[in-house]
Amino acid sequence: MRGMGTRLANLSRHAAHKAHLTARGIESDNAWITTECVMMNLQFPYAHELRLPCDAEAETLYDWLATVCVEGSGKEIAGYLASDFLRFIYTLDLFRSLGGQGRRAIEFGANPYFMSMLSKEFSNFEWTYSNWFEGQPKRLLCQSVTYRDLSSGRKSGRDFHYFNFNSENGHFPLQDEGYDVVLYCEILEHLTNDPSGALRKIRRLLKPGGHLILTTPNVARFENVVRLLSGENIYDPYSGYGPYGRHNREYTRDELRRLLIYIGFEIEEIFTSDVHPHTYSQKIDPDIIAKITSERSEDLGQYIFVRARKSPIEGQKLPAWLYRSIGIDRVATGDEDRVASLSARLTLQDWQEDSENQSATVLLAAVNGGSREWDFDSLRLGARAFSEGGNLLREFRGQFTRKISPGGTALLRIEMDFSGLPSRWLEIVIDLVNEHCFWFEDVGSSPIRIIREPGD
């Protein structure tokens, strides 16, 4: 087991116990809670060192976040804060020092905005937010949040504008290489079919050297070890919120490290930590299991926390240990098998726009960067126009390719007619398309993305 300093341990226990009491609807002053915490002797045997921002007290931050009220949300967010408060603090510490004037960050899954409130208060970024509420329009939406100001205690409010899209299956209405930091917390475990694709798209959002901050439950947490040895199941229950409402695939610390390195990240920090009291039945003595697992205590915390830097090399295939029943040319034979069989390196050569006729003629160089010859009869240059919310507005088709061997180049032209499309923000995605089969982006390649804003 990992020890903590006395002050940090007391803060952790204090905050978690107060969270427990709050979830049960028990109100009490801080002195009583501190005493009760000691009496209850709550422990976090696999807790990482807790570093609070600006010497703040854990109970002060918890009290402040407990005043957050999100438009359209019920009382369930109080329970979420109660169980995950320390996770928010650990996450904040991973990226707080990366901020600076003009630096941009995006938070995926921002609702109910506890992490967002901490980030705005204790870090220096220009923030963008995203959520995925199925059934709502795929466009820029807004939620209002009320809270008590941390310094003055006055009632305050803030509007959080967010892009509504599915990070696994949806189109990203965001500029490639537009962000210094991406927060992707408690989402990976909910993905249903292609975590590599989601992480690859997230990597493209980052500027060179940008950082991914990712948290996810640890499937190898001590509680799960106890449950399995007790004959209990560790899988998440089915959810009334549908497939994305449950944990579809949790990861070990080593699995997450391997996945991120393959996709194209360098791990700067990765650790597991408990964030709330352990919950399991007493069918088996947990002290016995703690002795058996003492050599791997670093892997037994409830959550995995990662800070990873974008590296120059992207893995375009699918790790064999994570996927099955996939075409053999899509699955990586090993951690170094990174280039997709069908991979195109596209370079913009010329863009001629006719504002009077609302059209553009584009010339691109397409290099066969994969290991397979391009010999499809229907392979050609294509483009798609998306709205700011990620809705597909129009498709375009350009020249067909000739037969091109690996390393070969084709110059391809495409003409795009924008007449009738909204004059506001548009994203143009240019890629190779095997007609009626797939876009190269779908098999691991990177398209060219161009944002057209009013006045362009």
TORSE-954404 format. One record per residue (C-alpha): x, y, z; residue in three letters. Coordinates in steps of 0.02 Angstrom, whole numbers, plus 50000, padded with zeros to 5 digits. Layout:
<pts>
X Y Z Ala;
...
</pts>
This chain:
<pts>
50000 50000 50000 Met;
50054 50177 49967 Arg;
50068 50298 50111 Gly;
50021 50483 50108 Met;
50076 50628 50214 Gly;
49968 50654 50368 Thr;
49892 50817 50305 Arg;
49853 50748 50133 Leu;
49778 50590 50205 Ala;
49668 50690 50322 Asn;
49611 50804 50180 Leu;
49569 50654 50072 Ser;
49473 50568 50210 Arg;
49387 50729 50261 His;
49330 50768 50083 Ala;
49272 50591 50046 Ala;
49178 50573 50209 His;
49093 50739 50186 Lys;
49046 50684 50011 Ala;
48972 50526 50084 His;
48870 50626 50207 Leu;
48812 50749 50076 Thr;
48753 50608 49964 Ala;
48649 50546 50112 Arg;
48575 50719 50137 Gly;
48665 50751 50303 Ile;
48716 50931 50333 Glu;
48846 50971 50465 Ser;
48980 51097 50510 Asp;
49160 51064 50465 Asn;
49220 51028 50642 Ala;
49090 50891 50665 Trp;
49134 50815 50498 Ile;
49320 50814 50538 Thr;
49286 50725 50703 Thr;
49167 50604 50620 Glu;
49296 50569 50486 Cys;
49425 50519 50614 Val;
49298 50413 50706 Met;
49246 50325 50545 Met;
49432 50298 50503 Asn;
49399 50305 50316 Leu;
49551 50250 50217 Gln;
49609 50256 50037 Phe;
49743 50121 50031 Pro;
49789 50152 49849 Tyr;
49781 50342 49846 Ala;
49906 50443 49746 His;
49980 50601 49821 Glu;
49847 50736 49823 Leu;
49906 50909 49769 Arg;
49774 51042 49798 Leu;
49774 51202 49692 Pro;
49840 51362 49772 Cys;
49843 51285 49947 Asp;
49654 51275 49947 Ala;
49570 51161 50073 Glu;
49479 51009 50006 Ala;
49322 51046 50106 Glu;
49316 51225 50040 Thr;
49325 51167 49860 Leu;
49195 51033 49890 Tyr;
49076 51158 49971 Asp;
49098 51274 49823 Trp;
49065 51140 49692 Leu;
48913 51083 49790 Ala;
48833 51251 49748 Thr;
48841 51215 49561 Val;
48669 51195 49484 Cys;
48656 51147 49300 Val;
48506 51197 49197 Glu;
48400 51043 49164 Gly;
48493 50929 49286 Ser;
48419 50840 49435 Gly;
48486 50793 49605 Lys;
48593 50653 49533 Glu;
48738 50773 49504 Ile;
48758 50790 49693 Ala;
48795 50604 49702 Gly;
48917 50621 49557 Tyr;
49012 50756 49650 Leu;
49010 50651 49807 Ala;
49090 50500 49724 Ser;
49211 50589 49605 Asp;
49267 50748 49694 Phe;
49446 50688 49722 Leu;
49456 50629 49541 Arg;
49424 50809 49487 Phe;
49567 50870 49597 Ile;
49689 50741 49531 Tyr;
49640 50783 49352 Thr;
49661 50970 49378 Leu;
49838 50943 49441 Asp;
49886 50853 49280 Leu;
49860 51005 49168 Phe;
49853 51161 49277 Arg;
50036 51202 49246 Ser;
50016 51189 49056 Leu;
49911 51347 49041 Gly;
49966 51517 48978 Gly;
49911 51669 48881 Gln;
49828 51619 48718 Gly;
49837 51433 48752 Arg;
49681 51338 48701 Arg;
49600 51186 48781 Ala;
49445 51081 48749 Ile;
49349 50975 48874 Glu;
49248 50828 48809 Phe;
49098 50775 48911 Gly;
49096 50938 49008 Ala;
48922 50919 49086 Asn;
48892 50935 49236 Pro;
49037 51058 49231 Tyr;
49123 51021 49397 Phe;
49289 50997 49306 Met;
49249 51149 49199 Ser;
49222 51259 49352 Met;
49386 51204 49430 Leu;
49477 51231 49264 Ser;
49409 51407 49243 Lys;
49455 51451 49421 Glu;
49629 51375 49432 Phe;
49702 51366 49255 Ser;
49738 51490 49116 Asn;
49664 51428 48951 Phe;
49540 51482 48820 Glu;
49411 51344 48840 Trp;
49301 51252 48715 Thr;
49174 51123 48773 Tyr;
49086 50973 48698 Ser;
48949 50854 48755 Asn;
48846 50719 48674 Trp;
48659 50724 48709 Phe;
48578 50604 48588 Glu;
48420 50676 48511 Gly;
48479 50856 48527 Gln;
48535 50954 48373 Pro;
48714 50928 48315 Lys;
48767 51108 48332 Arg;
48831 51236 48456 Leu;
48716 51232 48608 Leu;
48716 51314 48779 Cys;
48684 51265 48960 Gln;
48671 51389 49104 Ser;
48754 51354 49270 Val;
48726 51445 49435 Thr;
48846 51437 49582 Tyr;
48917 51534 49729 Arg;
49074 51632 49690 Asp;
49223 51549 49774 Leu;
49294 51712 49842 Ser;
49141 51817 49883 Ser;
49007 51686 49907 Gly;
48888 51787 49798 Arg;
48768 51696 49685 Lys;
48838 51696 49508 Ser;
48801 51619 49340 Gly;
48893 51563 49185 Arg;
48840 51502 49013 Asp;
48935 51354 48943 Phe;
48925 51346 48753 His;
48965 51173 48688 Tyr;
48973 51072 48528 Phe;
48852 50926 48532 Asn;
48927 50775 48443 Phe;
48976 50594 48472 Asn;
49165 50581 48489 Ser;
49166 50399 48434 Glu;
49050 50396 48284 Asn;
49017 50579 48248 Gly;
49105 50710 48144 His;
49217 50830 48241 Phe;
49165 51010 48203 Pro;
49335 51069 48265 Leu;
49496 51130 48185 Gln;
49640 51005 48173 Asp;
49794 51057 48274 Glu;
49691 51194 48356 Gly;
49718 51149 48540 Tyr;
49859 51139 48666 Asp;
49765 51025 48786 Val;
49622 50902 48768 Val;
49527 50836 48920 Leu;
49448 50667 48886 Tyr;
49388 50610 49056 Cys;
49272 50464 49096 Glu;
49224 50437 48913 Ile;
49340 50301 48847 Leu;
49253 50164 48948 Glu;
49085 50210 48870 His;
49139 50188 48688 Leu;
49053 50044 48601 Thr;
49157 49995 48449 Asn;
49308 50102 48402 Asp;
49411 50183 48541 Pro;
49563 50193 48425 Ser;
49466 50297 48300 Gly;
49406 50416 48435 Ala;
49582 50437 48507 Leu;
49654 50462 48333 Arg;
49532 50604 48298 Lys;
49572 50680 48467 Ile;
49757 50672 48429 Arg;
49727 50770 48268 Arg;
49649 50911 48370 Leu;
49811 50938 48464 Leu;
49949 51053 48407 Lys;
50121 50973 48389 Pro;
50178 50934 48566 Gly;
50003 50962 48637 Gly;
49939 50862 48784 His;
49799 50737 48811 Leu;
49730 50723 48988 Ile;
49632 50562 49006 Leu;
49550 50475 49153 Thr;
49454 50312 49154 Thr;
49406 50179 49282 Pro;
49538 50047 49315 Asn;
49468 49874 49280 Val;
49607 49799 49388 Ala;
49562 49903 49541 Arg;
49575 49818 49710 Phe;
49386 49812 49730 Glu;
49370 49712 49569 Asn;
49506 49591 49624 Val;
49407 49560 49784 Val;
49245 49541 49687 Arg;
49315 49413 49566 Leu;
49395 49310 49704 Leu;
49228 49317 49794 Ser;
49139 49247 49641 Gly;
49054 49412 49598 Glu;
49039 49494 49428 Asn;
49136 49653 49387 Ile;
49042 49704 49228 Tyr;
48938 49862 49226 Asp;
48748 49840 49230 Pro;
48639 49881 49080 Tyr;
48586 50062 49078 Ser;
48420 50147 49048 Gly;
48520 50280 48955 Tyr;
48563 50154 48818 Gly;
48729 50080 48759 Pro;
48828 50237 48800 Tyr;
48755 50242 48976 Gly;
48860 50095 49036 Arg;
49044 50052 49043 His;
49069 49947 48887 Asn;
49256 49915 48905 Arg;
49369 49962 49051 Glu;
49559 49957 49042 Tyr;
49709 49913 49147 Thr;
49849 50039 49168 Arg;
49964 49942 49050 Asp;
49829 49923 48918 Glu;
49796 50110 48917 Leu;
49981 50148 48907 Arg;
50002 50031 48757 Arg;
49849 50100 48668 Leu;
49901 50281 48685 Leu;
50080 50248 48631 Ile;
50018 50155 48478 Tyr;
49896 50292 48428 Ile;
50036 50421 48438 Gly;
50067 50487 48614 Phe;
50215 50492 48732 Glu;
50165 50454 48911 Ile;
50225 50590 49030 Glu;
50132 50531 49185 Glu;
50017 50384 49220 Ile;
49956 50323 49388 Phe;
49807 50242 49472 Thr;
49723 50310 49628 Ser;
49575 50281 49741 Asp;
49455 50428 49752 Val;
49320 50361 49869 His;
49298 50223 49999 Pro;
49305 50044 49940 His;
49141 49952 49916 Thr;
49134 49761 49911 Tyr;
49054 49621 50007 Ser;
49146 49534 50149 Gln;
49142 49359 50074 Lys;
49331 49356 50080 Ile;
49455 49445 50192 Asp;
49523 49594 50092 Pro;
49680 49599 50200 Asp;
49730 49430 50131 Ile;
49708 49494 49953 Ile;
49805 49652 49995 Ala;
49954 49544 50046 Lys;
49943 49440 49887 Ile;
49938 49595 49776 Thr;
50062 49700 49874 Ser;
50193 49689 49735 Glu;
50078 49777 49611 Arg;
49998 49909 49722 Ser;
50033 50041 49589 Glu;
49903 49958 49477 Asp;
49760 49940 49603 Leu;
49685 50115 49619 Gly;
49506 50145 49566 Gln;
49547 50262 49420 Tyr;
49686 50283 49293 Ile;
49754 50458 49266 Phe;
49861 50501 49113 Val;
49952 50651 49043 Arg;
50019 50612 48870 Ala;
50107 50720 48740 Arg;
50067 50708 48554 Lys;
50211 50621 48466 Ser;
50256 50640 48281 Pro;
50211 50461 48230 Ile;
50029 50406 48219 Glu;
49971 50227 48228 Gly;
49841 50204 48090 Gln;
49790 50023 48117 Lys;
49694 49936 48257 Leu;
49787 49848 48400 Pro;
49757 49661 48386 Ala;
49738 49642 48575 Trp;
49588 49761 48574 Leu;
49493 49711 48415 Tyr;
49430 49551 48336 Arg;
49330 49502 48180 Ser;
49414 49645 48085 Ile;
49491 49635 47911 Gly;
49671 49574 47924 Ile;
49739 49727 47832 Asp;
49665 49841 47967 Arg;
49740 49752 48119 Val;
49916 49790 48179 Ala;
50028 49638 48191 Thr;
50128 49723 48328 Gly;
50158 49889 48415 Asp;
50273 49946 48274 Glu;
50149 49906 48134 Asp;
50083 50083 48121 Arg;
50048 50124 47938 Val;
49879 50077 47865 Ala;
49879 49968 47710 Ser;
49777 50104 47626 Leu;
49854 50269 47679 Ser;
49858 50432 47583 Ala;
49967 50583 47621 Arg;
49873 50731 47548 Leu;
49956 50899 47514 Thr;
49862 51053 47457 Leu;
49943 51121 47300 Gln;
49821 51257 47245 Asp;
49653 51330 47298 Trp;
49566 51446 47175 Gln;
49402 51517 47239 Glu;
49274 51606 47130 Asp;
49173 51713 47251 Ser;
49055 51772 47114 Glu;
49004 51595 47067 Asn;
49025 51529 47245 Gln;
49141 51390 47191 Ser;
49319 51330 47214 Ala;
49442 51227 47114 Thr;
49569 51132 47217 Val;
49728 51040 47165 Leu;
49804 50911 47282 Leu;
49952 50793 47279 Ala;
49905 50620 47344 Ala;
50050 50507 47395 Val;
50020 50322 47422 Asn;
50090 50308 47597 Gly;
50027 50133 47629 Gly;
50085 49958 47585 Ser;
49949 49918 47457 Arg;
49936 49971 47275 Glu;
49792 50085 47230 Trp;
49706 49985 47094 Asp;
49523 50020 47128 Phe;
49417 50065 46978 Asp;
49314 50188 47080 Ser;
49450 50273 47185 Leu;
49442 50462 47167 Arg;
49464 50626 47257 Leu;
49312 50679 47357 Gly;
49258 50814 47477 Ala;
49121 50843 47605 Arg;
49050 51007 47671 Ala;
48995 51005 47854 Phe;
48902 51133 47957 Ser;
48971 51197 48122 Glu;
48869 51064 48211 Gly;
48944 50924 48106 Gly;
48795 50898 47990 Asn;
48840 50841 47814 Leu;
48778 50973 47692 Leu;
48849 50919 47524 Arg;
48971 50798 47444 Glu;
49086 50832 47296 Phe;
49182 50718 47179 Arg;
49343 50750 47084 Gly;
49464 50657 46973 Gln;
49492 50469 46978 Phe;
49664 50404 47023 Thr;
49765 50293 46909 Arg;
49849 50136 46972 Lys;
49977 50197 47101 Ile;
50106 50090 47190 Ser;
50165 50126 47369 Pro;
50268 50286 47368 Gly;
50191 50347 47205 Gly;
50105 50516 47184 Thr;
49951 50576 47091 Ala;
49899 50758 47058 Leu;
49710 50767 47074 Leu;
49587 50907 47046 Arg;
49415 50935 47120 Ile;
49286 51071 47089 Glu;
49165 51119 47226 Met;
49003 51218 47204 Asp;
48954 51307 47366 Phe;
48800 51394 47296 Ser;
48649 51371 47408 Gly;
48754 51325 47559 Leu;
48749 51435 47715 Pro;
48867 51583 47705 Ser;
48919 51557 47886 Arg;
49050 51434 47952 Trp;
49086 51280 47844 Leu;
49212 51141 47859 Glu;
49276 51062 47699 Ile;
49352 50888 47719 Val;
49450 50827 47567 Ile;
49497 50644 47557 Asp;
49510 50495 47440 Leu;
49352 50393 47423 Val;
49325 50218 47357 Asn;
49152 50252 47288 Glu;
49009 50166 47382 His;
49134 50080 47497 Cys;
49237 50193 47611 Phe;
49332 50354 47634 Trp;
49517 50335 47672 Phe;
49488 50423 47838 Glu;
49383 50272 47889 Asp;
49534 50155 47871 Val;
49659 50261 47966 Gly;
49718 50395 47844 Ser;
49712 50582 47879 Ser;
49611 50697 47765 Pro;
49636 50883 47734 Ile;
49519 50996 47833 Arg;
49486 51176 47786 Ile;
49376 51295 47886 Ile;
49282 51427 47785 Arg;
49219 51567 47897 Glu;
49116 51720 47848 Pro;
49226 51840 47751 Gly;
49342 51705 47682 Asp;
</pts>
